[in-house]
């Protein structure tokens, strides 16, 4: 943690590509290579099929989490309401499961996170969905609060920190940390405040700063600040930042602008900087993380069993597959998300979840978005 070694948490990209190259022995066998038990999979999909590629993925340590071969088979048809989906990557993951299991079919119904949550609230007990898999904890919490989700078993949640399944009505499948991408030609890690509330008067802002206030992740961050610091302090912070911040349409563009030197730093989810560095390994871009505040928020994508479904056993088996070593490696190396299961490290030399210092905030609080939007409109940020 930074308190012990500041360089570990506050700067990570400089270490990318030099992670322990312990090889992948034991990790590249066929998913269905053990056909002696109930996992009589087709044997046509290997661990490497789940893994991404590129400079940030080249040297991965051994993965020690439970494997798909240890799980019950997926069998039957599962209707999955997808909220988001990482540009089709979640469909790709479901297709890999279908390749493993000949008699398993996933039927996705796709839309935005709020759209899918509202659809479930409208359909209620009549929903045809078996599972809600969304990239935003707030949307999962909205559905859970209406009593439309079912308890996940302890067996399914094993190995996942409690913060990522706060009431066992949903479980996080991949995390994304708020971070501060900064240009290493213009700033050092010492220029980045450890408290997000200190940004208005910091060198990081004086060198040009970027944000994407129309972006959902930024609004979730402001929601966290409103809950943690109160509306008055959040209003003051927004007003102080407005004059110095340059607005970008999303956080990938913001991170690219930092890499290009248009601005010295910005606010963005951590994986956008990784995507930039994956395509541009020499870009002068690094990441810093604040401590214990809204700027250090870790939000998650997650999945929930739907109570009205008659197919909750298959749905839970599917969730267990999302938490398998193979799927967690998929999230880590293809979406650059934080794995939520112990034994699967993040890519690019990122600090582990345990080394970050997120705020003490129940993620279901992020569902209370409307007061945040009202505040941002009043201030003029939106």
C-alpha positions in Angstrom: 0.0 0.0 0.0 1.1 3.5 -0.5 1.6 4.1 3.1 4.3 1.5 3.0 5.6 2.1 -0.5 4.2 5.1 -2.3 5.4 3.9 -5.7 3.3 0.7 -5.4 -0.1 2.3 -5.4 0.4 5.7 -6.9 2.4 4.6 -9.9 1.8 1.4 -11.7 2.4 1.6 -15.5 6.1 1.9 -15.2 6.1 -1.7 -14.0 3.9 -3.0 -16.8 5.5 -5.7 -18.7 8.0 -6.7 -16.0 5.6 -8.7 -13.9 7.0 -12.0 -12.8 7.2 -14.1 -15.8 6.5 -17.4 -14.1 4.9 -18.7 -17.2 1.6 -20.3 -17.6 2.4 -23.9 -16.8 -0.8 -25.5 -15.5 -2.9 -22.7 -16.9 -3.1 -23.6 -20.5 -4.7 -27.0 -20.3 -8.1 -27.6 -21.9 -10.9 -26.4 -19.9 -12.6 -29.7 -20.3 -9.5 -31.8 -20.1 -10.8 -33.6 -17.0 -13.7 -35.6 -18.5 -13.7 -38.2 -15.9 -16.4 -36.5 -13.8 -19.6 -34.6 -14.6 -17.7 -32.0 -16.5 -17.9 -33.8 -19.8 -17.1 -30.7 -21.8 -16.3 -30.7 -25.5 -12.6 -30.1 -24.8 -12.3 -27.6 -27.6 -11.7 -24.5 -25.5 -8.4 -23.8 -23.7 -7.5 -21.4 -21.0 -5.7 -19.3 -23.6 -9.0 -18.7 -25.4 -10.2 -16.6 -22.5 -7.0 -14.6 -22.3 -6.4 -11.4 -24.2 -3.2 -10.3 -25.9 -0.8 -7.3 -26.1 2.1 -5.9 -24.2 0.2 -5.7 -20.9 -0.8 -9.4 -21.0 2.4 -10.9 -22.1 3.7 -11.9 -18.7 1.1 -13.2 -16.4 1.7 -15.0 -13.1 0.2 -18.3 -12.3 -3.6 -18.1 -11.8 -4.7 -20.0 -8.6 -8.5 -19.5 -8.6 -10.9 -22.5 -9.1 -11.3 -23.6 -12.7 -14.4 -24.3 -14.8 -13.5 -28.0 -14.7 -14.3 -27.9 -11.0 -17.9 -26.6 -11.5 -21.2 -28.3 -12.4 -22.1 -28.3 -16.1 -24.0 -25.6 -17.7 -27.0 -27.3 -19.3 -30.2 -25.8 -20.8 -31.3 -22.3 -22.0 -30.6 -19.2 -19.9 -32.1 -15.8 -20.7 -29.7 -13.1 -19.6 -30.6 -9.4 -19.4 -27.3 -7.6 -20.2 -26.9 -4.1 -18.9 -23.9 -2.8 -20.9 -21.6 -5.5 -22.0 -18.2 -4.0 -22.7 -18.7 -3.6 -26.4 -19.8 -7.2 -27.1 -17.1 -8.8 -24.9 -19.7 -10.3 -22.6 -21.4 -12.0 -25.6 -18.0 -13.4 -26.5 -17.6 -14.9 -23.1 -21.0 -16.5 -23.3 -20.1 -17.9 -26.6 -17.0 -19.5 -25.1 -19.3 -21.2 -22.5 -21.5 -22.4 -25.3 -18.4 -23.9 -27.0 -17.6 -25.8 -23.8 -21.1 -27.1 -23.2 -22.9 -28.6 -26.2 -26.3 -28.4 -24.6 -26.0 -24.9 -23.1 -27.5 -21.8 -24.8 -27.3 -18.2 -23.5 -30.0 -15.9 -24.8 -28.9 -12.3 -24.3 -31.2 -9.3 -24.2 -29.1 -6.2 -24.4 -29.5 -2.6 -23.4 -28.1 0.1 -21.2 -27.9 -0.5 -17.5 -30.7 1.8 -16.5 -32.8 0.6 -19.5 -32.5 -3.0 -18.4 -33.1 -2.3 -14.8 -36.3 -0.4 -15.7 -37.4 -3.2 -18.0 -37.1 -5.6 -15.1 -39.0 -3.3 -12.8 -41.8 -3.0 -15.4 -42.0 -6.7 -16.1 -41.8 -7.6 -12.4 -42.9 -11.2 -11.7 -43.6 -11.7 -15.4 -40.1 -11.2 -16.6 -38.8 -13.9 -18.9 -35.2 -13.2 -17.7 -33.3 -15.7 -15.5 -30.3 -13.5 -14.8 -29.4 -9.8 -14.7 -25.8 -9.1 -15.6 -24.9 -5.4 -15.5 -21.8 -3.3 -15.6 -23.1 -1.0 -12.9 -23.7 -1.9 -9.2 -26.4 0.8 -8.9 -28.6 -0.8 -11.5 -28.3 -4.2 -9.8 -29.2 -2.6 -6.4 -32.3 -1.0 -7.9 -33.6 -4.4 -9.0 -32.6 -6.0 -5.7 -34.4 -3.3 -3.8 -37.7 -4.2 -5.6 -37.4 -7.8 -4.3 -36.8 -9.2 -7.8 -33.5 -11.0 -7.0 -32.8 -14.2 -5.2 -30.1 -15.1 -2.6 -26.8 -16.3 -4.0 -25.4 -19.3 -2.1 -22.2 -19.3 -0.1 -20.7 -21.7 -2.5 -21.2 -19.2 -5.3 -19.7 -16.4 -3.3 -16.6 -18.2 -2.1 -13.4 -16.3 -2.8 -15.2 -12.9 -3.5 -14.6 -10.1 -0.9 -17.8 -9.2 1.0 -17.7 -5.6 -0.4 -18.5 -7.1 -3.8 -21.6 -9.0 -2.5 -22.9 -6.6 0.2 -26.3 -8.4 0.7 -25.8 -11.6 -1.4 -28.5 -10.4 -3.8 -25.8 -9.8 -6.5 -22.1 -10.4 -6.8 -19.4 -8.3 -8.5 -17.8 -10.1 -11.5 -15.2 -7.4 -12.4 -14.2 -4.1 -10.8 -13.2 -0.7 -12.0 -11.3 1.8 -9.9 -11.5 5.5 -10.1 -8.1 6.8 -10.9 -6.1 9.9 -12.0 -4.3 9.4 -15.3 -1.4 11.9 -15.6 1.2 12.9 -18.2 4.6 11.9 -16.9 6.3 14.7 -19.0 4.3 17.3 -17.2 3.7 15.9 -13.7 5.1 13.5 -11.1 3.2 11.3 -8.8 4.0 13.8 -6.0 1.9 16.4 -7.9 -1.3 14.3 -7.5 -3.1 14.9 -4.2 -3.9 11.9 -2.0 -7.4 13.4 -1.3 -9.8 14.2 -4.2 -11.1 17.1 -2.2 -7.6 18.8 -2.5 -7.6 18.8 -6.3 -8.9 22.4 -6.9 -5.7 23.9 -5.6 -3.3 21.3 -6.7 -0.5 21.3 -9.4 -2.4 18.6 -11.2 -5.2 21.0 -12.0 -2.9 23.9 -12.7 -1.4 22.0 -15.6 -4.7 21.5 -17.3 -7.3 18.9 -16.1 -9.9 16.8 -17.9 -13.2 15.2 -17.0 -16.3 13.7 -18.6 -19.3 14.9 -16.6 -21.9 13.3 -18.9 -20.3 9.9 -18.4 -22.0 7.5 -16.1 -18.8 6.6 -14.2 -18.1 10.2 -13.4 -21.7 10.7 -12.2 -21.3 7.6 -9.9 -18.1 9.2 -8.6 -20.0 12.4 -7.8 -22.8 10.4 -6.2 -20.2 8.8 -4.0 -18.8 12.2 -3.1 -22.3 13.5 -2.3 -23.0 10.5 0.0 -19.6 10.7 1.7 -18.9 14.4 1.9 -22.4 15.9 1.8 -24.1 18.0 -0.8 -22.6 21.3 0.3 -19.0 20.1 0.1 -19.7 18.4 -3.3 -21.2 21.6 -4.7 -18.2 23.6 -3.6 -15.8 21.1 -5.1 -17.7 21.1 -8.4 -17.7 24.9 -8.5 -14.0 25.0 -7.7 -13.1 22.6 -10.4 -15.4 24.0 -13.2 -13.1 26.9 -14.2 -10.1 24.7 -14.7 -11.5 21.5 -16.1 -11.8 20.7 -19.8 -14.8 18.6 -20.7 -14.4 15.5 -22.8 -17.1 13.2 -24.1 -15.9 10.1 -22.3 -13.0 8.9 -20.1 -11.2 7.1 -22.9 -10.9 10.3 -24.8 -9.8 12.0 -21.5 -7.1 9.4 -21.0 -5.9 9.9 -24.6 -5.8 13.6 -24.1 -3.5 13.1 -21.1 -1.3 10.8 -23.1 -1.1 13.4 -25.9 -0.2 16.2 -23.5 -3.3 18.3 -24.1 -3.9 18.2 -20.4 -1.7 17.2 -17.5 -4.2 14.9 -15.7 -7.8 13.9 -15.5 -10.4 11.7 -13.8 -11.1 8.3 -15.4 -11.7 4.7 -14.6 -8.4 2.9 -14.4 -8.8 0.7 -17.5 -8.9 3.5 -20.0 -5.3 4.3 -19.3 -4.5 0.6 -19.7 -6.2 0.6 -23.1 -4.2 3.6 -24.2 -0.9 2.0 -23.0 -1.8 -1.3 -24.6 -2.0 0.5 -28.0 0.7 3.0 -27.2 3.3 1.4 -24.9 5.6 4.5 -25.0 2.9 7.0 -24.2 4.0 9.3 -21.2 1.0 8.1 -19.1 0.8 6.8 -15.6 -1.9 6.4 -13.0 -2.4 7.6 -9.4 -5.1 6.7 -6.9 -6.4 8.8 -4.0 -7.2 7.3 -0.6 -10.4 6.4 1.2 -12.6 8.9 -0.7 -14.9 9.2 -3.7 -11.8 9.5 -5.9 -10.8 6.0 -4.8 -14.2 4.4 -5.5 -14.3 0.8 -6.8 -17.5 0.1 -8.7 -18.3 -3.3 -10.1 -20.0 -5.1 -12.9 -22.1 -7.9 -11.3 -24.8 -10.5 -11.7 -28.0 -11.3 -9.9 -30.3 -14.3 -10.0 -33.9 -13.2 -10.7 -36.5 -14.4 -8.2 -39.3 -14.9 -10.7 -37.2 -17.4 -12.8 -37.8 -21.1 -12.7 -34.2 -21.5 -13.8 -32.3 -20.2 -10.8 -30.2 -23.3 -10.4 -28.8 -22.9 -13.9 -28.5 -19.1 -13.3 -26.4 -19.7 -10.3 -24.2 -22.2 -12.1 -23.7 -19.5 -14.7 -22.6 -17.0 -12.1 -20.1 -19.5 -10.7 -18.7 -19.7 -14.2 -18.4 -15.9 -14.3 -16.3 -16.2 -11.1 -14.1 -19.0 -12.4 -10.4 -18.6 -13.1 -11.0 -18.6 -16.8 -13.7 -15.9 -16.8 -11.8 -13.7 -14.3 -8.8 -13.9 -16.6 -11.1 -12.9 -19.4 -12.2 -9.8 -17.5 -8.6 -9.0 -16.4 -6.9 -9.3 -19.8 -9.7 -8.4 -22.3 -11.6 -5.6 -20.5 -8.6 -4.7 -18.1 -11.1 -4.8 -15.3 -10.2 -5.8 -11.7 -10.8 -9.5 -11.0 -13.1 -9.9 -8.0 -11.9 -13.4 -7.1 -8.8 -14.0 -5.1 -6.0 -15.7 -7.1 -6.4 -13.7 -10.3 -4.2 -10.6 -10.4 -5.0 -7.5 -12.4 -2.9 -6.7 -15.5 -0.2 -4.1 -16.0 1.3 -4.0 -12.6 -1.8 -2.5 -11.1 -2.0 -2.5 -7.3 -4.3 -5.3 -6.1 -7.7 -4.6 -4.8 -6.3 -5.1 -1.3 -3.7 -2.5 -1.9 -6.2 0.2 -3.0 -8.0 2.2 -0.4 -11.6 2.6 -1.5 -14.0 4.5 0.7 -16.3 2.7 3.1 -19.4 3.0 1.0 -22.0 0.4 0.2 -22.2 0.3 -3.6 -26.0 0.1 -3.5 -25.9 3.8 -2.5 -24.8 4.6 -6.1 -28.4 3.8 -7.3 -29.5 7.2 -5.8 -28.4 9.1 -8.9 -31.1 11.7 -9.4 -30.0 14.1 -6.7 -26.5 14.0 -8.2 -27.8 15.0 -11.6 -29.9 17.7 -10.1 -26.8 19.1 -8.3 -24.7 18.9 -11.4 -27.3 20.8 -13.4 -27.7 23.5 -10.7 -23.9 24.1 -10.6 -23.7 24.1 -14.4 -21.5 21.1 -14.9 -24.3 19.4 -17.0 
